[in-house]
Amino acid sequence: MELLVLFALLAAGAYGVKSREQGRRIVLLGTYLSKYKIEKLMESLTDGYLRALSEDDPERQAQIWHMLDAAEVTLCEQFNRFVIEFSGVDGAQTRVSRLALALPWIDKLLPDSTFDLRQALSIHARGIEQVAQNSRHLTQKNKAFTVSAELFLMQHTCHWFCRSKTVASARMLMRHQTPYAQLLACVSPETRQAYGALVRR
């Protein structure tokens, strides 16, 4: 009976620590993101891609693609500024557990099982910008598809940092009907290689 009580107290304590850690992470990331309109620009872009792809009039479709090109530039500029600013955060606050579930003190107990969010965000910034610039000469449809994947993977990383990989993957599946493995398969080869090496898939 005493062991059960002790276990319950330890579990409650660990849950409390985990919740405080997650709250701190949410506040930290939110404080930096709140200075920018990155999420709003993401929504405008993804909605715009769907609108362009469903447009039957070629002239009207070309106008939409042109507007989206400008929106991509704005998003890249804002995200790059955010990444530069966030790079100044103390590395002790930016560790992300590679484990599927969030565990308290994991960054101190098993530092080798973590990665640095600042590095992941830099990979996302390069990936989004490279695809938006379309140096691989993708069709508009394929470019839109790849930019969307890059953005969703970046969003997954942010949720992973704030909660856990499992929660981030569940949210991605719920909001975008896209499994994590599919996101990795759909981003650019450069992003997939660099990101995979960092988080070790």
Secondary structure, DSSP 8 states (H G I E B T S, - for coil): -HHHHHHHHHHHHHHHHHHHHHHHHHHHHHHHHTTS-HHHHHHHHHHHHHHHHH---HHHHHHHHHHHHHHHHHHHHHHHHHHHHHTTS-GGG-EEE-SSS--TTHHHH-GGGEEEHHHHHHHHHHHHHHHHHTTT---HHHHHHHHHHHHHHHHHHHHHHHS-HHHHHHHHHHHHS--HHHHHHHS-HHHHHHHHHHHT-
